[in-house]
Amino acid sequence: MTGVLTKTPNLLNGANVLLPCDTPASAFTKYFTTHFHQLGLNTLTAVGMDGKDGTYYHQTKERKIHRPAQGCGRFQSQETTNALATANFVFTNPPFSILREFHHWLTKQPRLRYGIMAPTTAIAYANIKPQIIAGTIQAWGSKSRTFTTPTGQANALTCWLTNIPNQLPRKPIGEHTREENTHTLKGKRYKDLYKPYDNHPGIECPTYQAIPTPNGQTIGAPITTLAQCDLTDWRILDIINPPIGGRAKFQRVLLSPR
């Protein structure tokens, strides 16, 4: 999200920012407290769980409050929900295990702008996929990140889910024809290149590099394509697990040329 804030420096001017899953020690809280005046924030509120207890942090231009949270710092608590009602922007890295519940809680405020870190597989969640297809939220920045968990550290392929308009650069696709790609893309990962799906429209593109120049053909590509690539010339049809020869491919986005 720092890229968005750098390119639109006045985005948060006068805004109430809520970090609903963050203690004062989190990277999110540290960033916004450090840049509070530079970003022109009106208020910053961070509520999070810290072990068995929760912490509440609130900053204005005049003062800072740091105390135990009500409701153990859970985002579902009345204290955090009240803060959501007055927030203009939400940024956080919610618990992935309850992301569906978190997103439902978050979108009760339709005017709210947000950027949340999520597993890339969340693009296909039932309560998120329709908004991705409709274009009301975007995924971007897919990459592997390391997280600290209660049992240690874990790696996860993540992306940002956001409804904040941005013009961040994305990777170009469709620069080569199907024939050119067939000649140059070799190896095990391309063994099903351009094979048709069973009982589904579209042909298989195992990587975003395999997406050919638009020629009227529906294609299927990994869902990471949504978070990495420029889809200006493509329309999102669906996100499915289409089979080839009876074996399902994992989470493909079906794209049709505009």
C-alpha positions as protocol buffer text, in pm:
chain_id: "A"
residue {
  index: 1
  type: MET
  ca { x: 0 y: 0 z: 0 }
}
residue {
  index: 2
  type: THR
  ca { x: 296 y: 234 z: 39 }
}
residue {
  index: 3
  type: GLY
  ca { x: 310 y: 255 z: -341 }
}
residue {
  index: 4
  type: VAL
  ca { x: -49 y: 383 z: -354 }
}
residue {
  index: 5
  type: LEU
  ca { x: 17 y: 637 z: -78 }
}
residue {
  index: 6
  type: THR
  ca { x: 335 y: 756 z: -248 }
}
residue {
  index: 7
  type: LYS
  ca { x: 161 y: 812 z: -582 }
}
residue {
  index: 8
  type: THR
  ca { x: -144 y: 977 z: -420 }
}
residue {
  index: 9
  type: PRO
  ca { x: 8 y: 1172 z: -128 }
}
residue {
  index: 10
  type: ASN
  ca { x: -318 y: 1352 z: -42 }
}
residue {
  index: 11
  type: LEU
  ca { x: -529 y: 1035 z: -32 }
}
residue {
  index: 12
  type: LEU
  ca { x: -548 y: 1023 z: 348 }
}
residue {
  index: 13
  type: ASN
  ca { x: -552 y: 1395 z: 413 }
}
residue {
  index: 14
  type: GLY
  ca { x: -806 y: 1458 z: 692 }
}
residue {
  index: 15
  type: ALA
  ca { x: -896 y: 1088 z: 712 }
}
residue {
  index: 16
  type: ASN
  ca { x: -981 y: 867 z: 1007 }
}
residue {
  index: 17
  type: VAL
  ca { x: -772 y: 551 z: 965 }
}
residue {
  index: 18
  type: LEU
  ca { x: -852 y: 225 z: 1143 }
}
residue {
  index: 19
  type: LEU
  ca { x: -616 y: -69 z: 1188 }
}
residue {
  index: 20
  type: PRO
  ca { x: -856 y: -328 z: 1334 }
}
residue {
  index: 21
  type: CYS
  ca { x: -613 y: -618 z: 1378 }
}
residue {
  index: 22
  type: ASP
  ca { x: -302 y: -435 z: 1490 }
}
residue {
  index: 23
  type: THR
  ca { x: -122 y: -366 z: 1815 }
}
residue {
  index: 24
  type: PRO
  ca { x: 117 y: -69 z: 1851 }
}
residue {
  index: 25
  type: ALA
  ca { x: 400 y: -312 z: 1772 }
}
residue {
  index: 26
  type: SER
  ca { x: 265 y: -405 z: 1428 }
}
residue {
  index: 27
  type: ALA
  ca { x: 431 y: -283 z: 1109 }
}
residue {
  index: 28
  type: PHE
  ca { x: 105 y: -115 z: 1004 }
}
residue {
  index: 29
  type: THR
  ca { x: 80 y: 87 z: 1326 }
}
residue {
  index: 30
  type: LYS
  ca { x: 447 y: 182 z: 1317 }
}
residue {
  index: 31
  type: TYR
  ca { x: 413 y: 309 z: 959 }
}
residue {
  index: 32
  type: PHE
  ca { x: 108 y: 524 z: 1025 }
}
residue {
  index: 33
  type: THR
  ca { x: 233 y: 665 z: 1356 }
}
residue {
  index: 34
  type: THR
  ca { x: 564 y: 755 z: 1191 }
}
residue {
  index: 35
  type: HIS
  ca { x: 391 y: 923 z: 894 }
}
residue {
  index: 36
  type: PHE
  ca { x: 84 y: 1055 z: 1080 }
}
residue {
  index: 37
  type: HIS
  ca { x: 148 y: 1424 z: 1010 }
}
residue {
  index: 38
  type: GLN
  ca { x: 307 y: 1369 z: 670 }
}
residue {
  index: 39
  type: LEU
  ca { x: -6 y: 1185 z: 552 }
}
residue {
  index: 40
  type: GLY
  ca { x: -232 y: 1449 z: 706 }
}
residue {
  index: 41
  type: LEU
  ca { x: -435 y: 1203 z: 913 }
}
residue {
  index: 42
  type: ASN
  ca { x: -716 y: 1328 z: 1133 }
}
residue {
  index: 43
  type: THR
  ca { x: -714 y: 1022 z: 1362 }
}
residue {
  index: 44
  type: LEU
  ca { x: -544 y: 685 z: 1378 }
}
residue {
  index: 45
  type: THR
  ca { x: -695 y: 395 z: 1572 }
}
residue {
  index: 46
  type: ALA
  ca { x: -528 y: 56 z: 1614 }
}
residue {
  index: 47
  type: VAL
  ca { x: -698 y: -228 z: 1800 }
}
residue {
  index: 48
  type: GLY
  ca { x: -548 y: -572 z: 1825 }
}
residue {
  index: 49
  type: MET
  ca { x: -497 y: -886 z: 2026 }
}
residue {
  index: 50
  type: ASP
  ca { x: -175 y: -919 z: 2222 }
}
residue {
  index: 51
  type: GLY
  ca { x: -165 y: -1266 z: 2369 }
}
residue {
  index: 52
  type: LYS
  ca { x: -470 y: -1313 z: 2590 }
}
residue {
  index: 53
  type: ASP
  ca { x: -526 y: -941 z: 2617 }
}
residue {
  index: 54
  type: GLY
  ca { x: -597 y: -667 z: 2368 }
}
residue {
  index: 55
  type: THR
  ca { x: -454 y: -321 z: 2316 }
}
residue {
  index: 56
  type: TYR
  ca { x: -620 y: 0 z: 2202 }
}
residue {
  index: 57
  type: TYR
  ca { x: -423 y: 288 z: 2052 }
}
residue {
  index: 58
  type: HIS
  ca { x: -576 y: 617 z: 1940 }
}
residue {
  index: 59
  type: GLN
  ca { x: -389 y: 917 z: 1803 }
}
residue {
  index: 60
  type: THR
  ca { x: -509 y: 1262 z: 1707 }
}
residue {
  index: 61
  type: LYS
  ca { x: -316 y: 1574 z: 1616 }
}
residue {
  index: 62
  type: GLU
  ca { x: -316 y: 1674 z: 1983 }
}
residue {
  index: 63
  type: ARG
  ca { x: -278 y: 1354 z: 2184 }
}
residue {
  index: 64
  type: LYS
  ca { x: -216 y: 979 z: 2200 }
}
residue {
  index: 65
  type: ILE
  ca { x: -407 y: 719 z: 2403 }
}
residue {
  index: 66
  type: HIS
  ca { x: -274 y: 370 z: 2472 }
}
residue {
  index: 67
  type: ARG
  ca { x: -473 y: 140 z: 2701 }
}
residue {
  index: 68
  type: PRO
  ca { x: -614 y: -213 z: 2728 }
}
residue {
  index: 69
  type: ALA
  ca { x: -879 y: -284 z: 2467 }
}
residue {
  index: 70
  type: GLN
  ca { x: -1237 y: -376 z: 2537 }
}
residue {
  index: 71
  type: GLY
  ca { x: -1340 y: -713 z: 2402 }
}
residue {
  index: 72
  type: CYS
  ca { x: -982 y: -849 z: 2409 }
}
residue {
  index: 73
  type: GLY
  ca { x: -893 y: -649 z: 2097 }
}
residue {
  index: 74
  type: ARG
  ca { x: -1104 y: -861 z: 1862 }
}
residue {
  index: 75
  type: PHE
  ca { x: -1227 y: -688 z: 1549 }
}
residue {
  index: 76
  type: GLN
  ca { x: -1579 y: -818 z: 1625 }
}
residue {
  index: 77
  type: SER
  ca { x: -1588 y: -628 z: 1956 }
}
residue {
  index: 78
  type: GLN
  ca { x: -1825 y: -336 z: 1999 }
}
residue {
  index: 79
  type: GLU
  ca { x: -1532 y: -103 z: 2055 }
}
residue {
  index: 80
  type: THR
  ca { x: -1371 y: -191 z: 1721 }
}
residue {
  index: 81
  type: THR
  ca { x: -1705 y: -193 z: 1539 }
}
residue {
  index: 82
  type: ASN
  ca { x: -1775 y: 157 z: 1672 }
}
residue {
  index: 83
  type: ALA
  ca { x: -1436 y: 268 z: 1538 }
}
residue {
  index: 84
  type: LEU
  ca { x: -1524 y: 114 z: 1201 }
}
residue {
  index: 85
  type: ALA
  ca { x: -1839 y: 327 z: 1182 }
}
residue {
  index: 86
  type: THR
  ca { x: -1636 y: 649 z: 1193 }
}
residue {
  index: 87
  type: ALA
  ca { x: -1340 y: 534 z: 980 }
}
residue {
  index: 88
  type: ASN
  ca { x: -1275 y: 647 z: 625 }
}
residue {
  index: 89
  type: PHE
  ca { x: -997 y: 396 z: 555 }
}
residue {
  index: 90
  type: VAL
  ca { x: -901 y: 55 z: 691 }
}
residue {
  index: 91
  type: PHE
  ca { x: -563 y: -110 z: 647 }
}
residue {
  index: 92
  type: THR
  ca { x: -460 y: -437 z: 810 }
}
residue {
  index: 93
  type: ASN
  ca { x: -343 y: -795 z: 783 }
}
residue {
  index: 94
  type: PRO
  ca { x: -641 y: -988 z: 929 }
}
residue {
  index: 95
  type: PRO
  ca { x: -618 y: -1347 z: 1053 }
}
residue {
  index: 96
  type: PHE
  ca { x: -635 y: -1558 z: 738 }
}
residue {
  index: 97
  type: SER
  ca { x: -833 y: -1831 z: 914 }
}
residue {
  index: 98
  type: ILE
  ca { x: -1132 y: -1597 z: 959 }
}
residue {
  index: 99
  type: LEU
  ca { x: -1083 y: -1375 z: 656 }
}
residue {
  index: 100
  type: ARG
  ca { x: -1433 y: -1446 z: 523 }
}
residue {
  index: 101
  type: GLU
  ca { x: -1586 y: -1325 z: 850 }
}
residue {
  index: 102
  type: PHE
  ca { x: -1355 y: -1025 z: 857 }
}
residue {
  index: 103
  type: HIS
  ca { x: -1441 y: -919 z: 502 }
}
residue {
  index: 104
  type: HIS
  ca { x: -1813 y: -949 z: 578 }
}
residue {
  index: 105
  type: TRP
  ca { x: -1765 y: -731 z: 888 }
}
residue {
  index: 106
  type: LEU
  ca { x: -1559 y: -482 z: 690 }
}
residue {
  index: 107
  type: THR
  ca { x: -1801 y: -437 z: 401 }
}
residue {
  index: 108
  type: LYS
  ca { x: -2095 y: -350 z: 625 }
}
residue {
  index: 109
  type: GLN
  ca { x: -1971 y: 7 z: 568 }
}
residue {
  index: 110
  type: PRO
  ca { x: -2018 y: 52 z: 191 }
}
residue {
  index: 111
  type: ARG
  ca { x: -1853 y: 395 z: 179 }
}
residue {
  index: 112
  type: LEU
  ca { x: -1535 y: 263 z: 339 }
}
residue {
  index: 113
  type: ARG
  ca { x: -1207 y: 243 z: 149 }
}
residue {
  index: 114
  type: TYR
  ca { x: -973 y: -37 z: 246 }
}
residue {
  index: 115
  type: GLY
  ca { x: -657 y: -227 z: 171 }
}
residue {
  index: 116
  type: ILE
  ca { x: -617 y: -565 z: 340 }
}
residue {
  index: 117
  type: MET
  ca { x: -351 y: -828 z: 300 }
}
residue {
  index: 118
  type: ALA
  ca { x: -495 y: -1172 z: 223 }
}
residue {
  index: 119
  type: PRO
  ca { x: -392 y: -1511 z: 92 }
}
residue {
  index: 120
  type: THR
  ca { x: -407 y: -1504 z: -287 }
}
residue {
  index: 121
  type: THR
  ca { x: -652 y: -1795 z: -274 }
}
residue {
  index: 122
  type: ALA
  ca { x: -903 y: -1557 z: -111 }
}
residue {
  index: 123
  type: ILE
  ca { x: -971 y: -1415 z: -457 }
}
residue {
  index: 124
  type: ALA
  ca { x: -1190 y: -1723 z: -513 }
}
residue {
  index: 125
  type: TYR
  ca { x: -1385 y: -1695 z: -185 }
}
residue {
  index: 126
  type: ALA
  ca { x: -1761 y: -1684 z: -237 }
}
residue {
  index: 127
  type: ASN
  ca { x: -1800 y: -1341 z: -76 }
}
residue {
  index: 128
  type: ILE
  ca { x: -1499 y: -1190 z: -257 }
}
residue {
  index: 129
  type: LYS
  ca { x: -1506 y: -1342 z: -607 }
}
residue {
  index: 130
  type: PRO
  ca { x: -1820 y: -1155 z: -725 }
}
residue {
  index: 131
  type: GLN
  ca { x: -1662 y: -823 z: -633 }
}
residue {
  index: 132
  type: ILE
  ca { x: -1341 y: -914 z: -816 }
}
residue {
  index: 133
  type: ILE
  ca { x: -1541 y: -1007 z: -1127 }
}
residue {
  index: 134
  type: ALA
  ca { x: -1749 y: -688 z: -1103 }
}
residue {
  index: 135
  type: GLY
  ca { x: -1436 y: -478 z: -1058 }
}
residue {
  index: 136
  type: THR
  ca { x: -1548 y: -321 z: -730 }
}
residue {
  index: 137
  type: ILE
  ca { x: -1234 y: -451 z: -561 }
}
residue {
  index: 138
  type: GLN
  ca { x: -893 y: -532 z: -707 }
}
residue {
  index: 139
  type: ALA
  ca { x: -618 y: -774 z: -619 }
}
residue {
  index: 140
  type: TRP
  ca { x: -259 y: -675 z: -668 }
}
residue {
  index: 141
  type: GLY
  ca { x: 95 y: -734 z: -547 }
}
residue {
  index: 142
  type: SER
  ca { x: 92 y: -1114 z: -528 }
}
residue {
  index: 143
  type: LYS
  ca { x: 409 y: -1243 z: -361 }
}
residue {
  index: 144
  type: SER
  ca { x: 529 y: -1489 z: -99 }
}
residue {
  index: 145
  type: ARG
  ca { x: 559 y: -1338 z: 248 }
}
residue {
  index: 146
  type: THR
  ca { x: 672 y: -1471 z: 586 }
}
residue {
  index: 147
  type: PHE
  ca { x: 440 y: -1429 z: 884 }
}
residue {
  index: 148
  type: THR
  ca { x: 480 y: -1488 z: 1256 }
}
residue {
  index: 149
  type: THR
  ca { x: 213 y: -1725 z: 1389 }
}
residue {
  index: 150
  type: PRO
  ca { x: 139 y: -1858 z: 1740 }
}
residue {
  index: 151
  type: THR
  ca { x: 337 y: -2172 z: 1651 }
}
residue {
  index: 152
  type: GLY
  ca { x: 627 y: -2007 z: 1471 }
}
residue {
  index: 153
  type: GLN
  ca { x: 680 y: -1864 z: 1124 }
}
residue {
  index: 154
  type: ALA
  ca { x: 499 y: -1957 z: 804 }
}
residue {
  index: 155
  type: ASN
  ca { x: 518 y: -1858 z: 439 }
}
residue {
  index: 156
  type: ALA
  ca { x: 209 y: -1773 z: 236 }
}
residue {
  index: 157
  type: LEU
  ca { x: 138 y: -1645 z: -112 }
}
residue {
  index: 158
  type: THR
  ca { x: -46 y: -1321 z: -47 }
}
residue {
  index: 159
  type: CYS
  ca { x: -191 y: -1021 z: -224 }
}
residue {
  index: 160
  type: TRP
  ca { x: -365 y: -695 z: -140 }
}
residue {
  index: 161
  type: LEU
  ca { x: -740 y: -674 z: -173 }
}
residue {
  index: 162
  type: THR
  ca { x: -849 y: -314 z: -210 }
}
residue {
  index: 163
  type: ASN
  ca { x: -1125 y: -87 z: -335 }
}
residue {
  index: 164
  type: ILE
  ca { x: -891 y: 213 z: -345 }
}
residue {
  index: 165
  type: PRO
  ca { x: -841 y: 329 z: -706 }
}
residue {
  index: 166
  type: ASN
  ca { x: -477 y: 318 z: -807 }
}
residue {
  index: 167
  type: GLN
  ca { x: -260 y: 344 z: -1116 }
}
residue {
  index: 168
  type: LEU
  ca { x: 25 y: 125 z: -1000 }
}
residue {
  index: 169
  type: PRO
  ca { x: 212 y: -42 z: -1286 }
}
residue {
  index: 170
  type: ARG
  ca { x: 121 y: -400 z: -1377 }
}
residue {
  index: 171
  type: LYS
  ca { x: 290 y: -656 z: -1595 }
}
residue {
  index: 172
  type: PRO
  ca { x: 189 y: -654 z: -1962 }
}
residue {
  index: 173
  type: ILE
  ca { x: 36 y: -968 z: -2110 }
}
residue {
  index: 174
  type: GLY
  ca { x: -65 y: -1090 z: -2455 }
}
residue {
  index: 175
  type: GLU
  ca { x: 247 y: -957 z: -2623 }
}
residue {
  index: 176
  type: HIS
  ca { x: 299 y: -1272 z: -2831 }
}
residue {
  index: 177
  type: THR
  ca { x: 73 y: -1483 z: -3049 }
}
residue {
  index: 178
  type: ARG
  ca { x: -35 y: -1833 z: -2964 }
}
residue {
  index: 179
  type: GLU
  ca { x: 199 y: -1968 z: -3231 }
}
residue {
  index: 180
  type: GLU
  ca { x: 497 y: -1774 z: -3095 }
}
residue {
  index: 181
  type: ASN
  ca { x: 431 y: -1894 z: -2739 }
}
residue {
  index: 182
  type: THR
  ca { x: 392 y: -2256 z: -2850 }
}
residue {
  index: 183
  type: HIS
  ca { x: 737 y: -2233 z: -3006 }
}
residue {
  index: 184
  type: THR
  ca { x: 915 y: -2067 z: -2713 }
}
residue {
  index: 185
  type: LEU
  ca { x: 741 y: -2190 z: -2394 }
}
residue {
  index: 186
  type: LYS
  ca { x: 872 y: -2536 z: -2313 }
}
residue {
  index: 187
  type: GLY
  ca { x: 903 y: -2760 z: -2010 }
}
residue {
  index: 188
  type: LYS
  ca { x: 684 y: -2963 z: -1776 }
}
residue {
  index: 189
  type: ARG
  ca { x: 475 y: -2669 z: -1662 }
}
residue {
  index: 190
  type: TYR
  ca { x: 363 y: -2612 z: -2020 }
}
residue {
  index: 191
  type: LYS
  ca { x: 260 y: -2968 z: -2101 }
}
residue {
  index: 192
  type: ASP
  ca { x: -108 y: -2864 z: -2113 }
}
residue {
  index: 193
  type: LEU
  ca { x: -46 y: -2536 z: -2292 }
}
residue {
  index: 194
  type: TYR
  ca { x: -359 y: -2427 z: -2483 }
}
residue {
  index: 195
  type: LYS
  ca { x: -543 y: -2753 z: -2424 }
}
residue {
  index: 196
  type: PRO
  ca { x: -922 y: -2701 z: -2394 }
}
residue {
  index: 197
  type: TYR
  ca { x: -1092 y: -2750 z: -2059 }
}
residue {
  index: 198
  type: ASP
  ca { x: -1341 y: -3031 z: -2005 }
}
residue {
  index: 199
  type: ASN
  ca { x: -1697 y: -2897 z: -2013 }
}
residue {
  index: 200
  type: HIS
  ca { x: -1581 y: -2538 z: -1968 }
}
residue {
  index: 201
  type: PRO
  ca { x: -1506 y: -2267 z: -2223 }
}
residue {
  index: 202
  type: GLY
  ca { x: -1144 y: -2171 z: -2254 }
}
residue {
  index: 203
  type: ILE
  ca { x: -793 y: -2302 z: -2308 }
}
residue {
  index: 204
  type: GLU
  ca { x: -518 y: -2350 z: -2053 }
}
residue {
  index: 205
  type: CYS
  ca { x: -247 y: -2087 z: -1999 }
}
residue {
  index: 206
  type: PRO
  ca { x: -27 y: -2223 z: -1716 }
}
residue {
  index: 207
  type: THR
  ca { x: 145 y: -1886 z: -1659 }
}
residue {
  index: 208
  type: TYR
  ca { x: 65 y: -1524 z: -1737 }
}
residue {
  index: 209
  type: GLN
  ca { x: 351 y: -1533 z: -1990 }
}
residue {
  index: 210
  type: ALA
  ca { x: 151 y: -1790 z: -2189 }
}
residue {
  index: 211
  type: ILE
  ca { x: -149 y: -1558 z: -2240 }
}
residue {
  index: 212
  type: PRO
  ca { x: -156 y: -1493 z: -2615 }
}
residue {
  index: 213
  type: THR
  ca { x: -248 y: -1184 z: -2808 }
}
residue {
  index: 214
  type: PRO
  ca { x: -630 y: -1150 z: -2778 }
}
residue {
  index: 215
  type: ASN
  ca { x: -796 y: -1328 z: -3070 }
}
residue {
  index: 216
  type: GLY
  ca { x: -1150 y: -1392 z: -2946 }
}
residue {
  index: 217
  type: GLN
  ca { x: -1055 y: -1705 z: -2751 }
}
residue {
  index: 218
  type: THR
  ca { x: -1145 y: -1741 z: -2381 }
}
residue {
  index: 219
  type: ILE
  ca { x: -839 y: -1839 z: -2179 }
}
residue {
  index: 220
  type: GLY
  ca { x: -775 y: -1965 z: -1826 }
}
residue {
  index: 221
  type: ALA
  ca { x: -476 y: -1842 z: -1627 }
}
residue {
  index: 222
  type: PRO
  ca { x: -356 y: -1873 z: -1265 }
}
residue {
  index: 223
  type: ILE
  ca { x: -540 y: -1640 z: -1025 }
}
residue {
  index: 224
  type: THR
  ca { x: -210 y: -1465 z: -952 }
}
residue {
  index: 225
  type: THR
  ca { x: -264 y: -1304 z: -1293 }
}
residue {
  index: 226
  type: LEU
  ca { x: -535 y: -1086 z: -1132 }
}
residue {
  index: 227
  type: ALA
  ca { x: -287 y: -946 z: -882 }
}
residue {
  index: 228
  type: GLN
  ca { x: 7 y: -902 z: -1118 }
}
residue {
  index: 229
  type: CYS
  ca { x: -105 y: -817 z: -1471 }
}
residue {
  index: 230
  type: ASP
  ca { x: -265 y: -545 z: -1676 }
}
residue {
  index: 231
  type: LEU
  ca { x: -607 y: -678 z: -1778 }
}
residue {
  index: 232
  type: THR
  ca { x: -722 y: -369 z: -1967 }
}
residue {
  index: 233
  type: ASP
  ca { x: -793 y: -575 z: -2280 }
}
residue {
  index: 234
  type: TRP
  ca { x: -961 y: -861 z: -2094 }
}
residue {
  index: 235
  type: ARG
  ca { x: -1290 y: -923 z: -1918 }
}
residue {
  index: 236
  type: ILE
  ca { x: -1308 y: -1147 z: -1609 }
}
residue {
  index: 237
  type: LEU
  ca { x: -1568 y: -1421 z: -1660 }
}
residue {
  index: 238
  type: ASP
  ca { x: -1521 y: -1650 z: -1362 }
}
residue {
  index: 239
  type: ILE
  ca { x: -1275 y: -1812 z: -1124 }
}
residue {
  index: 240
  type: ILE
  ca { x: -1296 y: -2193 z: -1129 }
}
residue {
  index: 241
  type: ASN
  ca { x: -1098 y: -2517 z: -1103 }
}
residue {
  index: 242
  type: PRO
  ca { x: -1138 y: -2638 z: -1462 }
}
residue {
  index: 243
  type: PRO
  ca { x: -1039 y: -2997 z: -1549 }
}
residue {
  index: 244
  type: ILE
  ca { x: -831 y: -3118 z: -1839 }
}
residue {
  index: 245
  type: GLY
  ca { x: -863 y: -3489 z: -1903 }
}
residue {
  index: 246
  type: GLY
  ca { x: -1053 y: -3525 z: -1575 }
}
residue {
  index: 247
  type: ARG
  ca { x: -781 y: -3359 z: -1362 }
}
residue {
  index: 248
  type: ALA
  ca { x: -869 y: -3018 z: -1218 }
}
residue {
  index: 249
  type: LYS
  ca { x: -639 y: -2720 z: -1254 }
}
residue {
  index: 250
  type: PHE
  ca { x: -607 y: -2513 z: -938 }
}
residue {
  index: 251
  type: GLN
  ca { x: -794 y: -2182 z: -937 }
}
residue {
  index: 252
  type: ARG
  ca { x: -794 y: -2045 z: -1288 }
}
residue {
  index: 253
  type: VAL
  ca { x: -940 y: -1709 z: -1385 }
}
residue {
  index: 254
  type: LEU
  ca { x: -1132 y: -1724 z: -1709 }
}
residue {
  index: 255
  type: LEU
  ca { x: -1061 y: -1421 z: -1926 }
}
residue {
  index: 256
  type: SER
  ca { x: -1231 y: -1313 z: -2247 }
}
residue {
  index: 257
  type: PRO
  ca { x: -1098 y: -1043 z: -2481 }
}
residue {
  index: 258
  type: ARG
  ca { x: -1294 y: -718 z: -2459 }
}
